[in-house]
Amino acid sequence: MGRLAPELIEQIASASDIVEIIGSHFPLKRAGAVYKALCPFHNERTPSFTVNPQRQIFKCFGCGAGGGVYQFVMQYENVDFPTAARRLAEKAGIRIIEEQLTEDDDRRLRMRKRVLTLHAEAAAWFHRNLMKTQAAQTARDYLKKRGLSVEVAKSWQIGYAPEAWDELSEWAHSRGFSDEELIRSGLVKIKGEEEPNITDPQARVQGFQYYDRFRDRIMFPICNDMGEVIAFSGRVLSSDPQAAKYVNSPETMLFTKGKVLFGLHKSKRALHDKGAAIVCEGQIDLITAFESGIKNVIAPQGTAFTADQARILKRHVEEVILCFDSDAAGQKAAERSLPHLLEMGLAVRVASMPEGQDPDSLIRKEGPAAFIEQIENANDFFDFQIDVEATKPEFATPRGKIHFARKMAEFVSLITDPVLREAVVFKVTARMGLAPAEFRKMLEKPKSPAGEKEAKTPRISLPVLSPAVSRLCQLSLQSQAARSWILSQPWRDLASQLPDGALLEKLLEADVAAEDPAAASRFLAECSEEEGALLSGLLSLPAMPEPDRAAQACWFGLQRDLLSKQQEAMQNSLRAPGLEMERMFELQKSLTIIKKEILDLQKRITDIARPFP
């Protein structure tokens, strides 16, 4: 992890409101003194993810995730601490100066920054090619034919990749980018079969020959949800039947295909407002819909949803309308998308396009209202499936109907809400003429239609603390009076004797002002994910009354318990056979002292004892 000055870490945390940061990624709803949402880190139907603006922490009471603003950015955006600090600093307008970086962290950080810069400049270069070069005339004609104006091309930074094998590479070299940076970006393709792992900054890439990956193609930049260009999708212009219609960037240190939704950086506000996502199959479909005023649209980076993409959608919407092509391939794509969407608890409908039409052509020929009508009339997925199946001759046969019923049962079994599942059972059986009881039997041992193992709720394995140590940690975080009293005691000696005292010792060693959220955020940033989750849970607890007295009761109780264990060990030693007389006297003398100390501690506990929550 890169080393930043503690004062800078605290300054960034102080300038970053955790409610604002988390709320920029998905909607939060106020619930009294805190905010709530569905947890982005595991599947759930009722919100257990809370954000505490006073403490500047988040905590999920379902999966255990928790921490401060740094932990959220690191876990949600899957980045390391230096990257999280940079992003927060940029939002807050704070300039970062590292004190020290490890060699690996420094290399990874510099490479990621360079590759991100290369993508941004390449997107601008592709766009200039489209707008100004003679070689891009065919591309401009194609876009005009598809109804995409100059303004739209500018808004989405659509570009053109020249036909030459090395024009992009030569341009990048002229801008000072190295061969390694080009290879890491995925903008070039390695010659030969063996290619380096370009997602791993440590993999060697020297000595490879390469050529431009994108040639004679219309270029669509793919952005993350912050609007940074992280990949490209290139549409073919030639009539070569051997050429792939679309070529996408490979997975890189910036881009993981199954974790990105095209257009989300532009449409996420509309998704929040509408509560529903219209899923288009391609970039042009999405752009045409968005520019016609239908803005709650996204597109997967492929023909079906992954679990990660479905989880991203769940952060924004409750309903999904699949809008794939009306052909068999489109129907298959709808089926492959369903399992992950249902597992997220999303309602799924399917909009059937008129024969031979897609969203783009329908909007251009008949206007946005025609597309909106198809969306409004979209069928529930199960009705859609039955309608499609009913047109097949085998559906009328007993064998065909049973085969389809089993297929539907696999889908229905993915619905986690028991009320919704029962409603779907009655709908499916009524339409298929089946007895509900017989259909329910098919749900008992379902197989995933996607052929995947059932997703399990990820849970963070939290450190186990005794109640007394847990309470001392809570008091040290929540009360300056309690923290000051504990620090006045021989706390290092006590913590070293406790099997679970390491976290308490780490907390007391840190320069943490108990009632300063920014200081707490800085400390949490120095903890492991598990430690941060545990401590954020303690911070989320209600403050104790009279915390200094509560700290004293816990402290003396721990001392008493440690002495009691010593007493027990000495008593066991006295029972040992063959004990020498001198050793026996020493043990008896020590036992007398320990018993007195235990009685003194018990008296002190009794004197301060009051009902503490």
Secondary structure, DSSP 8 states (H G I E B T S, - for coil): --EE-HHHHHHHHHH--HHHHHHTTS--EEETTEEEE--TTS--SS--EEEETTTTEEEETTT--EE-HHHHHHHHTT--HHHHHHHHHHHHT----EEE--HHHHHHHHHHHHHHHHHHHHHHHHHHHHHH-GGGHHHHHHHHHTT--HHHHHHTT-EEE-SSSSHHHHHHHHTT--HHHHHHHTSEEESSS----TT-TTS--TT--EEES--SEEEEEEE-TTS-EEEEEEEE-S--TTS-SEEE----SS--GGG-EETHHHHHHHHHHHSEEEEESSHHHHHHHHHTT---EEEESSSS--HHHHHHHHTT-SEEEEE--SSHHHHHHHHHHHHHHHHTT-EEEE----TT--HHHHHHHH-HHHHHHHHHT-EEHHHHHHHHHHTSGGGGSHHHHHHHHHHHHHHHTT---HHHHHHHHHHHHHHHT--HHHHHHHTSS---TT----------------HHHHHHHHHHHH-HHHHHHHHTS-HHHHHHHSTT-HHHHHHHHS---TT-HHHHHHHHHTS-HHHHHHHHHHHHS---SSHHHHHHHHHHHHHHHHHHHHHHHHHHHHTSTT--HHHHHHHHHHHHHHHHHHHHHHHHHHHH-----
